[in-house]
C-alpha cells in the first residue's frame, strides 16, 4: 500500500471515526452519502473499512477509546488487496472512491480536518520557498489539490461554497515561475482565505466545541507521526517530502490550538503549548537536518503529552 493511499485511508476512515463520535451536542447518526444533509452533524465514515466498521465500529460506542482509531494508520483497511492496488486511486483528485473506499466528507470533522491539512501543506511550502528552497516547495503547493480537493469537492458544492480550486491552481502557477516571495504573497493569501472560508462554514457551535478542536488536532498529530515514520529509516531520512509534510501538520495543529485558546483551561493550555514546543524539536526547520533529531519512537514519546491532554476532551 502506497503512502498516499494510507494517508487517504487515515483521513477518510480514522478521522471520521475519531471526529464523528458523541461529545457535547454531537448526535450519533447512521452513515450517509447525502452531502446536503443540512446543518452540521457528525457522521461516521462510509461503512466497509475492515473490522471496525461493522455495527457502527468504535464511533458507534460513543468514542470511549478514541486512541484505538489510530490503528488505521498502519492497519490495512480490509486488506491491501481490497484497495484496488495503486492503479485504483482514481488519479489525482480522485481520492474519494479508490478501490471502493469512500469517505463521508459530509461529516464536519472529516471535512474540517482535510481543509486543515491543506493549510499544513501550504505552510511548509511557504517556509521552503522563503528559505530559497523553491524547487522543494513545488510539490507541497500542489498537495492541497492533488490530495484533498477531489475528496472535498462534493461537500463544498453541497454547502454552496464557491469552487476554489482555481485559486489553488493560480498559486501553483505563480510559484512555478520563481522569483521573490513578495510577488507570490497575494496568491498565497487568497488560497488561505479560501480554505479558511470553507472551514468557517462548519457550524459555529461545533467549531467552538473544545472536543471538536481537540480531535482535529489529534488527527493532524497522528498523521504527522505517520508521515515522520515514512520519512525516517535506520536513522536516516529516506523521504524528505514526508518530513516536510509532517512539520506542516504539527504547525497547523498548534495554530488550531492557539486560535481556540479560550476553549482550554489555563493549565491545560500551557501544558499543550509546552508539549507542542517539545514535539517541534523533531523539525528544526522546513529543510531537513542531515540526520533526524528524533527517532520515530522518540517522537511518539514526545507526542504522548499532547495526546493525553487533548484526549481528555
LOMARTI-760475 format. One record per residue (C-alpha): x, z, y; residue in one letter. Coordinates in steps of 0.5 Angstrom, whole numbers, always signed. Layout:
R     px     pz     py  res
R      X      Z      Y    A
...
***
This chain:
R     px     pz     py  res
R     +0     +0     +0    X
R     +3     -2     +7    X
R     +4     +3    +12    X
R     -1     -1    +17    X
R     -6     +0    +11    X
R     -5     +7    +10    X
R     -6     +8    +18    X
R    -12     +5    +18    X
R    -15     +8    +12    X
R    -13    +15    +15    X
R    -16    +13    +22    X
R    -22    +11    +18    X
R    -23    +16    +13    X
R    -19    +22    +14    X
R    -21    +22    +22    X
R    -28    +21    +20    X
R    -29    +27    +15    X
R    -25    +31    +20    X
R    -28    +30    +26    X
R    -35    +29    +23    X
R    -37    +36    +21    X
R    -41    +41    +23    X
R    -39    +45    +29    X
R    -42    +47    +36    X
R    -48    +42    +37    X
R    -46    +38    +31    X
R    -51    +35    +27    X
R    -50    +34    +19    X
R    -53    +27    +18    X
R    -52    +21    +13    X
R    -47    +16    +14    X
R    -50    +10    +18    X
R    -48     +3    +19    X
R    -52     +3    +25    X
R    -48     +3    +31    X
R    -53     +3    +36    X
R    -56    +10    +34    X
R    -57    +13    +41    X
R    -54    +19    +43    X
R    -47    +21    +40    X
R    -48    +25    +34    X
R    -42    +26    +29    X
R    -43    +21    +23    X
R    -39    +21    +16    X
R    -35    +15    +14    X
R    -38    +10    +10    X
R    -38    +12     +3    X
R    -34    +10     -3    X
R    -27    +12     -1    X
R    -25    +15     -7    X
R    -26    +22    -10    X
R    -28    +26     -4    X
R    -34    +21     -1    X
R    -39    +23     -7    X
R    -44    +28     -5    X
R    -42    +28     +3    X
R    -35    +30     +1    X
R    -32    +35     +5    X
R    -35    +33    +11    X
R    -42    +35     +8    X
R    -39    +42     +6    X
R    -39    +44    +14    X
R    -32    +43    +15    X
R    -30    +49    +11    X
R    -23    +47    +10    X
R    -21    +41    +15    X
R    -14    +41    +12    X
R    -16    +38     +6    X
R    -18    +32     +9    X
R    -10    +31    +11    X
R     -9    +29     +4    X
R    -12    +22     +6    X
R     -5    +21     +9    X
R     -2    +20     +2    X
R     -7    +19     -3    X
R    -10    +12     -5    X
R    -17    +12     -3    X
R    -20     +9     -9    X
R    -13     +7    -12    X
R     -8     +2     -9    X
R    -11     -4    -13    X
R    -18     -2     -9    X
R    -16     -4     -2    X
R    -15    -12     -4    X
R     -8    -12     -3    X
R     -4    -14     +3    X
R     -8    -20     +4    X
R    -15    -16     +4    X
R    -14    -13    +11    X
R    -17    -19    +15    X
R    -12    -21    +19    X
R    -10    -18    +26    X
R    -16    -15    +29    X
R    -20    -15    +22    X
R    -18     -8    +20    X
R    -25     -5    +19    X
R    -27     -9    +13    X
R    -21     -9     +9    X
R    -22    -10     +1    X
R    -29     -7     +2    X
R    -27     -1     +6    X
R    -30     +0    +13    X
R    -30     +6    +18    X
R    -36     +8    +22    X
R    -34     +8    +29    X
R    -41    +10    +31    X
R    -38    +17    +29    X
R    -36    +19    +36    X
R    -30    +23    +33    X
R    -27    +16    +30    X
R    -29    +12    +36    X
R    -25    +17    +41    X
R    -19    +18    +36    X
R    -18    +11    +36    X
R    -18    +10    +43    X
R    -13    +16    +44    X
R     -9    +12    +39    X
R     -9     +6    +43    X
R     -6    +11    +49    X
R     -1    +13    +45    X
R     +2     +6    +43    X
R     +2     +5    +51    X
R     +5    +11    +53    X
R    +11    +10    +48    X
R    +11     +2    +50    X
R    +12     +4    +58    X
R    +17     +9    +56    X
R    +21     +4    +52    X
R    +20     -1    +58    X
R    +22     +3    +63    X
R    +29     +5    +60    X
R    +31     -2    +59    X
R    +28     -3    +52    X
R    +24     -9    +54    X
R    +24    -12    +47    X
R    +23     -6    +43    X
R    +17     -4    +48    X
R    +13    -11    +46    X
R    +10     -9    +39    X
R     +8     -3    +42    X
R     +4     -6    +48    X
R     +0    -11    +42    X
R     -1     -5    +38    X
R     -8     -3    +41    X
R    -11    -10    +40    X
R     -8    -11    +33    X
R     -9     -4    +30    X
R    -15     -2    +33    X
R    -19     -6    +38    X
R    -22    -10    +32    X
R    -25     -4    +29    X
R    -28     -1    +35    X
R    -31     -8    +38    X
R    -38     -7    +35    X
R    -38     +0    +38    X
R    -36     -2    +44    X
R    -42     -7    +44    X
R    -47     -2    +42    X
R    -45     +2    +47    X
R    -46     -3    +53    X
R    -39     -3    +55    X
R    -35     -9    +58    X
R    -30    -12    +53    X
R    -23    -10    +55    X
R    -19    -14    +50    X
R    -18    -19    +56    X
R    -15    -13    +60    X
R    -10    -11    +54    X
R     -8    -18    +53    X
R     -7    -19    +60    X
R     -2    -13    +60    X
R     +1    -16    +53    X
R     +3    -23    +57    X
R     +5    -20    +63    X
R    +10    -15    +60    X
R    +13    -21    +56    X
R    +15    -24    +62    X
R    +20    -18    +63    X
R    +22    -16    +70    X
R    +22    -10    +74    X
R    +16     -5    +71    X
R    +13     -4    +78    X
R    +11    -11    +77    X
R     +7     -9    +71    X
R     +4     -3    +73    X
R     -2     -5    +75    X
R     -4     -9    +69    X
R     -2     -2    +65    X
R     -6     +2    +70    X
R    -12     -3    +68    X
R    -11     -2    +61    X
R    -11     +5    +61    X
R    -17     +5    +66    X
R    -21     +1    +61    X
R    -19     +6    +55    X
R    -21    +12    +59    X
R    -28     +9    +61    X
R    -29     +8    +53    X
R    -27    +15    +52    X
R    -31    +18    +57    X
R    -37    +14    +54    X
R    -38    +20    +49    X
R    -43    +25    +50    X
R    -40    +30    +55    X
R    -43    +36    +52    X
R    -39    +33    +46    X
R    -33    +31    +50    X
R    -32    +38    +53    X
R    -33    +42    +46    X
R    -27    +45    +44    X
R    -28    +44    +37    X
R    -28    +36    +38    X
R    -22    +36    +42    X
R    -18    +41    +37    X
R    -20    +36    +32    X
R    -18    +30    +36    X
R    -11    +33    +37    X
R    -10    +35    +29    X
R    -12    +27    +27    X
R     -6    +25    +32    X
R     -1    +30    +30    X
R     -2    +29    +23    X
R     -2    +21    +24    X
R     +5    +23    +28    X
R     +8    +26    +22    X
R     +6    +21    +17    X
R     +9    +16    +22    X
R    +15    +20    +22    X
R    +16    +21    +15    X
R    +15    +13    +14    X
R    +21    +13    +20    X
R    +26    +17    +16    X
R    +29    +16     +9    X
R    +35    +20     +7    X
R    +37    +23    +13    X
R    +37    +16    +17    X
R    +32    +12    +21    X
R    +29     +6    +17    X
R    +23     +4    +21    X
R    +25     +6    +29    X
R    +18     +3    +31    X
R    +14     +8    +27    X
R    +19    +14    +30    X
R    +16    +11    +37    X
R     +9    +11    +35    X
R     +9    +18    +32    X
R    +12    +20    +39    X
R     +7    +17    +43    X
R     +1    +20    +38    X
R     +4    +27    +40    X
R     +5    +26    +47    X
R     -2    +24    +47    X
R     -5    +30    +43    X
R     -1    +34    +48    X
R     -4    +30    +54    X
R    -11    +32    +51    X
R    -10    +39    +51    X
R     -7    +39    +58    X
R    -14    +35    +60    X
R    -18    +40    +57    X
R    -14    +47    +58    X
R    -20    +50    +61    X
R    -23    +50    +54    X
R    -18    +55    +51    X
R    -17    +62    +52    X
R    -10    +63    +56    X
R     -6    +66    +50    X
R     -8    +60    +45    X
R     -7    +55    +51    X
R     +0    +58    +52    X
R     +2    +58    +44    X
R     -1    +51    +44    X
R     +4    +49    +49    X
R    +10    +52    +47    X
R     +8    +49    +40    X
R     +8    +42    +43    X
R    +15    +43    +46    X
R    +18    +45    +40    X
R    +15    +40    +36    X
R    +17    +35    +41    X
R    +24    +36    +40    X
R    +24    +31    +34    X
R    +23    +26    +39    X
R    +28    +27    +45    X
R    +26    +20    +48    X
R    +23    +14    +46    X
R    +29    +11    +44    X
R    +31    +14    +37    X
R    +37    +18    +37    X
R    +43    +16    +32    X
R    +40    +21    +27    X
R    +34    +25    +26    X
R    +34    +31    +30    X
R    +29    +34    +25    X
R    +27    +32    +17    X
R    +20    +31    +16    X
R    +20    +37    +12    X
R    +23    +41    +19    X
R    +18    +37    +23    X
R    +12    +39    +18    X
R    +14    +46    +19    X
R    +14    +46    +27    X
R     +7    +43    +27    X
R     +5    +49    +23    X
R     +3    +53    +29    X
R     +0    +47    +32    X
R     -5    +46    +26    X
R     -6    +54    +25    X
R     -8    +55    +32    X
R    -12    +48    +33    X
R    -15    +50    +26    X
R    -19    +56    +29    X
R    -23    +52    +33    X
***
